[in-house]
Amino acid sequence: MLSVFPELFTYELLGLLLLRVFIGVVFFITGYRRFLRRLRQADTMTPPSHPTPFKVALGSLEVAIGLLLIVGVYMQIAALVGAILSIAYYFFAKRDIPTPGGRIGTTALLVICLSLLVLGPGAFAYDWPL
C-alpha cells in the first residue's frame, strides 16, 4: 500500500532528533531534581531516606546521560545505559525512589532508548555513522 504522505519520510532524521533531545531532557531533569532534593535535605538537616552516595551517583549518571543524548555524543552507549536505567526504574516505580512518569513513563523511556540505540542519533549529532 502506498503511503499517504511520502514526502514526510525525508524528515526522518529530524524525528530522531526530537526523540533524542526529548529523552535527554527527561534524563537531565530527573538527575538535576535528585541533586536539588539532596541539597534541600542538607539545608534542613533532615536525615536522607536513602544512602547519599547512591543518590549522588544516580543523579550524576542521569545528568551525564541527558547531556550526552542532547549533544549527540556516544549515542549508542548513552542509549544503552538509559535503557538499563529505564528497566531499573520500572522495577523501582512503587518504592521510595522517584521515577519519571511511573511505569508507563519508564516503559516509554525504554522504548525510545532502544529505538535510538538501533536507529541512530538523527540530525545534528556528532555520532553520525560513516
Contacts in CASP RR format, 6 or more apart in sequence:
PFRMAT RR
TARGET T0000
AUTHOR 0000-0000-0000
METHOD contacts of the structure
MODEL  1
MLSVFPELFTYELLGLLLLRVFIGVVFFITGYRRFLRRLRQADTMTPPSH
PTPFKVALGSLEVAIGLLLIVGVYMQIAALVGAILSIAYYFFAKRDIPTP
GGRIGTTALLVICLSLLVLGPGAFAYDWPL
3 9 0 8 1.000
13 122 0 8 1.000
13 123 0 8 1.000
14 122 0 8 1.000
14 123 0 8 1.000
15 122 0 8 1.000
16 116 0 8 1.000
16 119 0 8 1.000
16 120 0 8 1.000
16 121 0 8 1.000
16 122 0 8 1.000
16 123 0 8 1.000
17 121 0 8 1.000
17 122 0 8 1.000
17 123 0 8 1.000
17 124 0 8 1.000
17 125 0 8 1.000
19 112 0 8 1.000
19 115 0 8 1.000
19 116 0 8 1.000
20 69 0 8 1.000
20 70 0 8 1.000
20 72 0 8 1.000
20 75 0 8 1.000
20 116 0 8 1.000
20 121 0 8 1.000
20 122 0 8 1.000
20 125 0 8 1.000
21 69 0 8 1.000
21 70 0 8 1.000
22 112 0 8 1.000
23 66 0 8 1.000
23 69 0 8 1.000
23 109 0 8 1.000
23 112 0 8 1.000
23 113 0 8 1.000
23 116 0 8 1.000
24 65 0 8 1.000
24 66 0 8 1.000
24 67 0 8 1.000
24 69 0 8 1.000
24 70 0 8 1.000
25 66 0 8 1.000
25 70 0 8 1.000
26 66 0 8 1.000
26 100 0 8 1.000
26 109 0 8 1.000
27 62 0 8 1.000
27 63 0 8 1.000
27 65 0 8 1.000
27 66 0 8 1.000
27 69 0 8 1.000
27 82 0 8 1.000
27 85 0 8 1.000
28 62 0 8 1.000
28 63 0 8 1.000
28 66 0 8 1.000
28 67 0 8 1.000
28 70 0 8 1.000
29 100 0 8 1.000
30 59 0 8 1.000
30 62 0 8 1.000
30 98 0 8 1.000
30 100 0 8 1.000
31 58 0 8 1.000
31 59 0 8 1.000
31 60 0 8 1.000
31 62 0 8 1.000
31 63 0 8 1.000
32 59 0 8 1.000
32 63 0 8 1.000
33 98 0 8 1.000
34 55 0 8 1.000
34 58 0 8 1.000
34 59 0 8 1.000
34 62 0 8 1.000
34 98 0 8 1.000
35 56 0 8 1.000
35 59 0 8 1.000
35 63 0 8 1.000
37 55 0 8 1.000
38 48 0 8 1.000
38 52 0 8 1.000
38 55 0 8 1.000
38 56 0 8 1.000
41 47 0 8 1.000
41 48 0 8 1.000
48 55 0 8 1.000
49 96 0 8 1.000
50 96 0 8 1.000
50 97 0 8 1.000
61 81 0 8 1.000
61 85 0 8 1.000
62 85 0 8 1.000
65 78 0 8 1.000
65 81 0 8 1.000
65 82 0 8 1.000
65 85 0 8 1.000
66 78 0 8 1.000
68 74 0 8 1.000
68 75 0 8 1.000
68 77 0 8 1.000
68 78 0 8 1.000
69 75 0 8 1.000
69 78 0 8 1.000
69 79 0 8 1.000
69 116 0 8 1.000
71 125 0 8 1.000
71 126 0 8 1.000
72 78 0 8 1.000
72 121 0 8 1.000
72 124 0 8 1.000
72 125 0 8 1.000
72 126 0 8 1.000
72 127 0 8 1.000
73 125 0 8 1.000
73 126 0 8 1.000
73 127 0 8 1.000
74 127 0 8 1.000
75 116 0 8 1.000
75 120 0 8 1.000
75 121 0 8 1.000
75 125 0 8 1.000
75 127 0 8 1.000
76 117 0 8 1.000
76 120 0 8 1.000
76 127 0 8 1.000
79 113 0 8 1.000
79 114 0 8 1.000
79 116 0 8 1.000
79 117 0 8 1.000
80 113 0 8 1.000
80 117 0 8 1.000
82 109 0 8 1.000
82 113 0 8 1.000
83 110 0 8 1.000
83 113 0 8 1.000
83 114 0 8 1.000
83 117 0 8 1.000
85 109 0 8 1.000
86 106 0 8 1.000
86 107 0 8 1.000
86 109 0 8 1.000
86 110 0 8 1.000
86 113 0 8 1.000
87 110 0 8 1.000
89 99 0 8 1.000
89 100 0 8 1.000
89 102 0 8 1.000
89 106 0 8 1.000
89 109 0 8 1.000
90 99 0 8 1.000
90 103 0 8 1.000
90 106 0 8 1.000
90 107 0 8 1.000
90 110 0 8 1.000
92 99 0 8 1.000
93 99 0 8 1.000
93 102 0 8 1.000
93 103 0 8 1.000
93 106 0 8 1.000
99 105 0 8 1.000
99 106 0 8 1.000
100 106 0 8 1.000
100 109 0 8 1.000
120 127 0 8 1.000
120 129 0 8 1.000
121 127 0 8 1.000
121 128 0 8 1.000
122 128 0 8 1.000
END
